[in-house]
Amino acid sequence: MPAPLGSLTYSEADEEKRRGVRRMKALATGLLLAVALVYGLAKWSQSAGAGAWAGYVAAAAEAGMVGALADWFAVTALFRRPMGLPIPHTAIIPTKKDQLGQSLGDFVGENFLSGEVVRVRLRAVGIASRLGAWLARPEHADRVTAELATAVRGALTVLRDSDVQAVVGEAITRRADAAEVAPGIGAMLEKVVADGGHRKVVDLVCVRAHDWLVTHGDSVMGAVTGGAPGWTPRFVDRKVGERVYKELLRFAIEMRDMPDHPARGAVDRFLGDFARDLQSDTDTRARVERLKSDLLGRGEVQDVIASVWASVRAMIVAAAEDERSELRLRVRAGILSLGSRMAADDRLREKVDGWLEDAAVYVVTTYRDEITSLITDTVAGWDAEHTSRKIEAHIGRDLQFIRINGTVVGALAGLCIYGLTRGLGG
């Protein structure tokens, strides 16, 4: 069964460390027993009339036992109650685990997550300079480009087309509904008419109208004769139809071939008046808005808007997968250019470093409590017994050396004290 999130795990490496701790415990305890045995033999020798050396050995061994026992008590009191006795201020780690976690979180927050500390450390690192030098190398630019392409493909794969299409369609529709389009269209049309940009469209319409009349002359004359009264002679209807057709064809030819034809001037005036009405006439603007709403509400328009995402997605995915695509080549060139500029331009490096420092300071100052609570909450969620075992597995060997050192230092201290006492006539 997997361990709960945030709980301590006890691995095989931890068990190996605990075996090392047990070996060191056995060594420290063995040294204590050895000193106790020496003490017993020295006291026996002293009572049996041995020389003065027995007193020195006994004093050293006695002090060594005291030092060993004192350090054993201190080390044991960190993780458990010595001999199971309810002695105050023992089993410190199990009983004070939450307070230790809180203190650790406060220490990290005050000394590592302060804005000034973060700013100084980032400034000393010089991220912009290092990043610029790294990005300026072609192999690194290739790597970044490939990673970006992979990320883009992954993101586009995860996103569902229906969701994105709905969002895009809703965003475009909402933006179009919120903005009045008539004044903008009127200003654009007015500029086009003033620059004569519409004349090529008029030329095209005239050419197409002339060609259509030439091709469909019978249809035009048939429409005219079909609408004539029933009491008129048929030859008169044909004459009228031919006359109307010839006038229409003449009018189309004149419009096509005469740039200063009065009808063209009328078109110019109509478009100019319409452009002004789009900008200033309330009724015209209201009608355009109603037309816009009706147009946006049609299913065909929504389908076109939604299909834009599918086309863009396919284009981006194809470009991301092709190492020689224009998109990837431009991204690579941009990365190389950015790296070169960052490596050579002091002002750009200062700007980038400033942005990074500001961003990091904002994060640590805004979310410092959340970051430190991660430490305190995680420690609070640990099991007290497992916490003691885990910590003891990692630092227990060094703590057992304290016991060994206490035995040795105690013996030396006892020997010195006994020697000084004898030397001073004690």
N, C-alpha and C positions, 0 to 999 in steps of 0.2 A: 504493500500500500504506500503510495507516494506521500512524502512529508507535506504537511500543510504549508501554504505559502508563508514565507517569512520565518519558518521554524528552523532550528539548527539541525543539520544533517551530520551523522556520525559515520565517516568513511573508513575504509580499510587503512588509509594513511594515518587517520587519527588513532586507530587501534594500535598501529605500529608505534606511534609516539607514546601511547600509554604503556606499552611494553617496555619502552626505554625508560619511562618514568619509574615503573616498578623496579627495574634493575638499579636505578639510581637510589631509590628508597632503600632497597636491600643493602646497597653499599653504605649509605649513610647510617642505617640502623646497625649494620655490622661493625662500622667504626665505633659507634656508641658502645656496643657490647664489648668491643676490644678494649676501649678505654676503661670500661667498668671492670673488666677482667684484670687489666694492668693495675687499676686502683686497688682491687682486692689483694693481688699478689704483693703490691708495694706495701700495703698496710700490714700484711702478714709478715713480710720480711722485716719491716720496721719493728714489729713486736717481738720478732725472733732475734733482735739484736744486730740487725744488719747495719751497715754503715750509714752515713748521713745522706747518701744518695737516695736511699729509700724514701726519705721524707720529701725530697725534691720530686721524685717520680710520683709519689702519692698526691702531692699538691697539684702537679700538672694534670694528672689524670682526673682528679676531683673537679678542677676548673673546666677541663674538657667536657666532663659529663654535664656540668651545669650549662655550659654554652650549647652543647648538643641538644639538651632537653628544652632550653629556652627557645632555640631556633626551631626545633620540632613543633613546639606549641604555636609559635608565630606562623609557620608555614601551614600547619594543619588548620589553624583558626581561619585562614582565608577561605577554605572550601567546605569545612564541616566543623562540628563541635568536637573538640578533643575528648576522646574516650566517651563520647556521648553525653558529657556533662553540660547542663544549661548555663555555661559560663557567659556573662555579658560580653558583647562585642566579639563574638566568635561566629563562625559560619557567615563571614562577611559577604561573600559573593552571592550565595543563595538568598540571604535575607535582605541584602541591599541592592539586588540586581536592578530593580526599577529606578532607584535613586541614582545608581551608577550610570544607567542609560540616559536619565535626564541630565545628569552632569556632563556626560559625554556630548550630548546634543547641544547643550548650552556652550560648551567649550568650542565645539566646531563652529557654531553660529557666530560666536564673538571673535574668534581668532582666524577663521578661514573664510567666512561668508560675509565679511564686511566689505563695503564698496571700495574703500581705500586700499585694502589688501589685494582685492581682485584687480583693481586698476594698476597697482604697482607691479604685480606679478605679470600681468599681460604685457605691460609696457617693457618689462625686462626681457620677455621672451622674444618680442619682435615678430609677431605672427605674420604681418603683411610682408615683411622682407623675406622670410623663409618660404611663405606660400608663393610669392612671386617668382623666386628662384626655382621652386619646384615646378610650377606650372609652365615656366618658360622652356622646359625641356620637352622635346617632341614626344618622347615615349610616355611622359606623364600626361601630356595633353591628349594623346590617343587613349590612354586609360580612362581619364575623366570623361571623355566623349563617349566611350563605350559604356561606362557605368551610367551616364545620363540617359543614353539610348535604352539601356536595359530598364532603367527606372520608368522611363516614359512608356515603354511597351507594357511593363507590368501594371502601371496605373491605368492605362487604357484598357487592358484586359480585365482588370477587376471591375471597372465601372460598367454598369449595365446601360446599354444603348437607350432603352426605354426611359430610364431615370434621367439620363443626361438630356435626351431629346425633350422630355417634359419640362425640365428646368430651363433649357435654352428657349423653347417656345414660349413659356410663361414670362421669361425675362424680356424677350423681344416684344411680346404683346404688351406687357405692362409699361415698358419704356415708350413704346409707340403711343399708347393710350394717354400717358402722362404728358407728352409733348405735343403742342399744336403744330401741325406740319404746314398749314396754309401759308403763314408768313415766310417761312423758309423757302417754300417752293416758289412763292411770288418773287422774293428777292433774287433767287437763282434765275428764274425766267426773265426777269427784268434785265439782269446782267447779260444773259444770252442774247436777248433781242438787241440790246445796246451794242453788243460786239458783233452782231450779224451772224451769230453762230447757228441760228435757226434756218438760214437761207439754204444750206445744203440739204436740210430735211425737206424744205419746200421744193427744191430742185428734184429731189428723189420722188416726191409725191407727184409732181407734174409729169415726170418721165413715165412713172408707173401708170398714171391715169391715161396718158396718151397711148401707151402700148396696150392697155386694156381696151380702150375704145377701138383701136385698130383691129384687135383680135375678136372683139365681141360686138362688131357693128350690127349684125343681124339681130342680136338680142336687144340692143338699144332701140332699133327701129320697130321690133316686134312689141316692145313694151309700150312705145308711143302709139302705134296703131291699135293695140289691144285696149287702150284706155280711151279711144275715140268714141263719140256717140254712135249709136246704131243707125241713125238716119243719114249719116254722111256717106258719100260714095267711097268705095274702097280705094280707088285710084287717088282720091284726095287724101285719104289716110296715109297712103304710101308716100305721097309727095310731102306731107307734113312730117312724117317720120324721117324721110331722107333729109329734109331741111333741118330738123332738130339735131339729127346726128352730125351733119356737116358743121353746124354752128358749135356743137360741143367739141368736135374734133379741132375746129379752128381755134376755139378758146383754149384748148389744152396745148396746142402747138404754140400759140402766142405766150401763154404762161410759161411754157418750157423755154422758149427762145428769147424772151424779152425780160431782162432783169428788172427793168423799170416799169413793168406792166402795172396798171392801176390795181388790179386784183392782188398783186403781191404787196402793194402798199397797204391795201385793206387788211391783208393778213398781218402785216407788221403792226398796224394800229390796233387790231383786235388782240394780238398777243400782248402788246404793251398795256392796253386797258385791262386785260385779264390779270396781268402781273400785279398791277396796282390794286385791283379789286381783291386779290388774294391777300394783300398786305393790310388793306384798310377797310374793305367793305364787310360789314358784320354778317350779312346774309350769305355772301359767297364763302366766307370762312366757315360758317356753320355748316353749309352744305358739304364742303370738303371734309370736315370732321366726321359728318354722318357717313360719307362715302368711305372714309378711312376705317371707321368702326365696322361697317358692313363688310368691307374687304378683309379685315383681320379676322372677322368671325367666321369666314367661310372655311370649310374643312380642307379644301384644296390648298389654301394659303398656309394653314397650319401644317399640312403634310410637307409642303416645300420648306418651311422653317425647320421642321424636325429633321428633314433629310439632309440639311446642311451639316449637322453633327456627324452623320454617317460618312459623308464625303470627306470632311476634315479629318475624322478619325482614321479612315483608310489611308489618306495621304500622309498623315504623320507617322503611322505605323510602318508604311512602306519606306518612308525616308529614314526612319530610325533603324530599320533592319539592313538597309543598304549602306555599306561602309563608304561608298563613293558618292552617295547622294549629296545634293547641293546643301541640304540642311546640315548634315553631319560635317561636311567640309567647312561650312561657315562657322559652325559651333567650335570646331577644332581651331580654326584660324582666330576666332575671337578669344579662345582660352590662351593661345600662345601670345596674342597681342596683349591681353590683360596681364599675363605673367611677366612679359618683358617690361611693360610700363610700371608695374609694381616693383620690379627689381631695380629700375633706373630712376623713377620719379619719386623724389623725397616727399613732395606734397601729397601725392596719391597715397603713399605708404602711411603718412600721418593721418589722412582721412580714414583709410581702412582701419588702421589701429584704433582711431577714435570711435568709429562705428562699433567695432568689436568690443571695446572697453565699455562703451555706453550700454550695449546690449547685455553684456555679462553683468554689469553693475545693476542694471534694471532687474535682471532675473534673480540675482542673489538677494537684493534688497526687497523685492516684491514677494518672493516665494521662500524667504529664509525660514520662516516658521514651518512651512510645509516640508522643507528639506530636513530641518532638524527633527521635526516630528516623525519623519521616516526612521531616524535612528532610535528615538525614544520608544516609538510604538513597536518597532521590530524587537528591540531588547525586551520590552515588556511582554511580548508574546512568546518569548523563549521559556522553556521549562527550566526551573531553577536547578534541578539535579543535572540535567543535560548540559546546562550552561557551565556549571562547575567542572563537570568532566571534560568538556571541550577546552576550557581555559587551562585546566590542569594538564591536559595532554600537550598543550603547546608551550607552556612555560614551566611545567613541573620539573624538568631536568635542571633548569637553572635554580629553581627554588631548593632542590635537594643539594645542590652545591653550596647553598647558604648554610644548610645543616652541617655539611662537611667542613666548610670554612669556620663555622661557629665552634665546632669541636676542636679544630686545630688552633684557632685564635684564642679560644678559652684556655686550652692547655698552655699555650705560650704565656698568656696573661697570668695564669695561676702560678706558673713557674717563676715569672718575674716578681710577682708579689711575694711569693714565699721566699725567694732569694733576697729581696730587699728587706723583708722582715727579719730574716736570719742575719743579714749583714748589719742591720741596725740594732742587733742584740735582742730581738724578740724571741 
